[in-house]
Amino acid sequence: MSNRPSASGERAAIIGYSAQYRIAAELIYSALMEGDLEWIALADPDAGRVDDIQLATSGRLDAYQVKWGEQTSTLSFNDLTSGKGDTTLITSKGLIGQLAGGWYKLKQAHPTRRVVAHLIARDIASASASISNDGNTISKANLQGFLTDCWADRSWSTQGLGACSTGWNPALIELKDASGIDEAAFISFIRDCELEFGYTLQSASSTREGLRQEEDIMTLADFLFRTVGADKREIQIEREELLRRLGWADRFSQHFNHDFKIDKLYQPISLTINDLENALAKHKRGYLALLGTPGSGKSTTLTHTLRYRSGYRVVRYYAFVPDSFAQGRGEAASFLHDMVLALQSRGFRGGNSQAKTTEELLEKFSHQLAEIHDSWLSDGVLTLILVDGLDHIEREQKPIRSLLEVLPLPDTLPDGVLFILGSQTLELRDLLPAVKAQLQADSTRILNMRPLARSQVFNMIDEAGLSTPITPEQKEQTCQLSDGHPLATSYLIRMLADAPESSAIDAILNNANPYKGHVDHGYEIYWQSIQKNTTLRELLALLARLRIPFDPLVLVKWFDEATVRNLVREAGFYFQKDTPHRWRFFHNSFRQFILNRTSQNVLMERDEIRDREYHRRLADLTTQTLVDSPQSWESLYHLACAEEWESVLKLATQDYFRRQFYALHPLADIKEDIAYALRAVRAKRDGIAIFRYLLIEHELGERQQVLDQMDILELLLTLLGTEAALNYLMV
């Protein structure tokens, strides 16, 4: 006789497995939408009978057993307590024994997580089969009655089994015996056991969002089915790997990092912080703005103050982060994408669908703001949305659609939502008139950066640890010269850092230019002092257009040694020296000053042709740099900035990008260069090339997956030494 199951048996199995993957896909998708998913596990042999799907979130692990028949039937209390239990718990019986066994194993494997075991069943709880009870207060002596009277609210479990006052103690004893674990463990288990009878699959909505969600869930279910059935057994999949393999990485991950580093010399400006706290106490909706000149400490003050203030929910978006030249931070689509994900991670879903287009993101963002309002009504927690670096958008980024255009109108913002804008000025081309009008109509909504107090300037000097002790008189002179401006103070400290003796400190301070309301004043004095040094001006013009740090020794190959020595000696304090061979601008304002001055024609008007010509020179210089050095990979960027599109396409080959990857150039930077190649494709109208670059990006993503499984830092340290490891960390 054949052991082959009947057609009806095969059909039942297919229906069960189909439902299992569908339910798993729904659960995973929901966790992704919440923004808290860490990893999933499929068909885990170490999970007992709760092995259908595991979802790990922050501090928690949910494990599921799915029972799904072709037709809806009933499950009785007897099904929970009799029949085959968990094989490792000798006395366990029934479904409750299977759940308890899986829960117990996972608790041992994940001791730092709360483990919750779930039974998901299409069948409904029986309303007929009787259950053991004491007969005193039981109205419905069946599974439905038990679930309603005893299981729905298990707060009594903190006092032990006998604390359930509704007469279900005999049933609880029977469950405990069937679980196969002792009473103490059982009490803990029942708090973390969810019995979900009469489970129904989500039905697709006919709306655009509903259809898109259905498509996503079906894609995810198909992925799970193929993964479990693959030749290579794969149990645990990390969130990032799951998203990458689904092609959803961009949809569920923020485009940019929104951490802002605090300088080690930072001193809290008490007057400004008081102004901010007073404004937060007064306003519960709408907009605030903190304004200040370059280097006055706007971003640092906002970041530091809001980071360490309790009682608020803070969401941050930085349109500019120092030393990050990635394009797109000022784009409306990037802002909305990152903001929606940030709010989702805080529990504000804005619906169950995934938004893709800018308009869909706008709609979802609006729904999230409404949810924040509802939360504020119940818990009183004010949500602060910090949007900083707005002046950089128009000046440096040239977005297709500025994020300023999609900021909510003040009248549409509900109570409980307060936007805080950080900028040098409100005279921004794309800032909505309604936003500007609200800010200007109420003086308490516009805050201005105050100067550092005298004691705070002294603290900065002390924290710097100058090589030569500084006298009280010299401290006082430094304070007067800087006028309490944080960046001006930092520049003076940097000038004093290597002074060999006290007389040298006096000489530096006596020759230093005092701060006069704007750092550009000091930059202009320096620029005029090198008026006749055309070569040095040209060198600074090129440095200001570099995307990455530079090595002064490489500059000697670009210019004469005397010019480079002049830069190191006279302007070295304008640069941050990460290592002797890795220099970058200490503050973006000096870089912007140089860019502005060197992009002007004789009439002091901006000349785009001059700017492109400098990039063309840099493309030639970086091409001549040693192969595989960091600067050698900058040629494509400079060709793109020079709008040499044919040269970009000629350089941007598969081999070119592979060699970057083999040289451990960051994949994010390579992807940015691929984006520049796609700009060239658009300019030259080469449709076929689009597919080439998409395939190149996909290939490099696959290679990165393998690389991520290796300890590259340890490998570099072992094979090439400390310098190579440091260079890798600093890229």
Sequence and secondary structure as in RCSB ss.txt:
>XXXX:A:sequence
MSNRPSASGERAAIIGYSAQYRIAAELIYSALMEGDLEWIALADPDAGRVDDIQLATSGRLDAYQVKWGEQTSTL
SFNDLTSGKGDTTLITSKGLIGQLAGGWYKLKQAHPTRRVVAHLIARDIASASASISNDGNTISKANLQGFLTDC
WADRSWSTQGLGACSTGWNPALIELKDASGIDEAAFISFIRDCELEFGYTLQSASSTREGLRQEEDIMTLADFLF
RTVGADKREIQIEREELLRRLGWADRFSQHFNHDFKIDKLYQPISLTINDLENALAKHKRGYLALLGTPGSGKST
TLTHTLRYRSGYRVVRYYAFVPDSFAQGRGEAASFLHDMVLALQSRGFRGGNSQAKTTEELLEKFSHQLAEIHDS
WLSDGVLTLILVDGLDHIEREQKPIRSLLEVLPLPDTLPDGVLFILGSQTLELRDLLPAVKAQLQADSTRILNMR
PLARSQVFNMIDEAGLSTPITPEQKEQTCQLSDGHPLATSYLIRMLADAPESSAIDAILNNANPYKGHVDHGYEI
YWQSIQKNTTLRELLALLARLRIPFDPLVLVKWFDEATVRNLVREAGFYFQKDTPHRWRFFHNSFRQFILNRTSQ
NVLMERDEIRDREYHRRLADLTTQTLVDSPQSWESLYHLACAEEWESVLKLATQDYFRRQFYALHPLADIKEDIA
YALRAVRAKRDGIAIFRYLLIEHELGERQQVLDQMDILELLLTLLGTEAALNYLMV
>XXXX:A:secstr
      HHHHHHHHHHHHHHHHHHHHHHHHHHHHT EEEEE S GGGTT  SEEEEETTEEEEEEEE  SS  EE
 HHHHHSSB  TTSTT BHHHHHHHHHHHHHHHH TTSEEEEEEEESSEE SSS     SSS S  SHHHHIIII
IS  GGGGG GGG TTS HHHHHHHHHHHTS HHHHHHHHHTEEEE S       SSHHHHHHHHHHHHHHHHHH
HHHTSSS   EEEHHHHHHHHT HHHHS SS       TT    HHHHHHHHHHHHH SEEEEEEE  TTSSHHH
HHHHHHHT TTEEEEEEES  TT   TTTTBHHHHHHHHHHHHHTTT  SSSS   SHHHHHHHHHHHHHHHHHH
HHHH  EEEEEEE HHHIIIII  SSBGGGGS  GGG  TTEEEEEEES S  TTS HHHHHHHHH GGGEEE  
   HHHHHHHHHHHT SS   HHHHHHHHHHHTT HHHHHHHHHHHTT  SHHHHHHHHHHS    SSHHHHHHH
HHHHTTT HHHHHHHHHHTT SS B HHHHHHHS HHHHHHHHHHHGGGEEEEETTEEEESSHHHHHHHHHHTTB
 TTS B HHHHHHHHHHHHHHHHTS TTSGGGGGHHHHHHHTT HHHHHHH  HHHHHHHHHTT  HHHHHHHHH
HHHHHHHHHT HHHHHHHHHHHHHHHHHHHHHTTS HHHHHHHHH HHHHHHHHH 
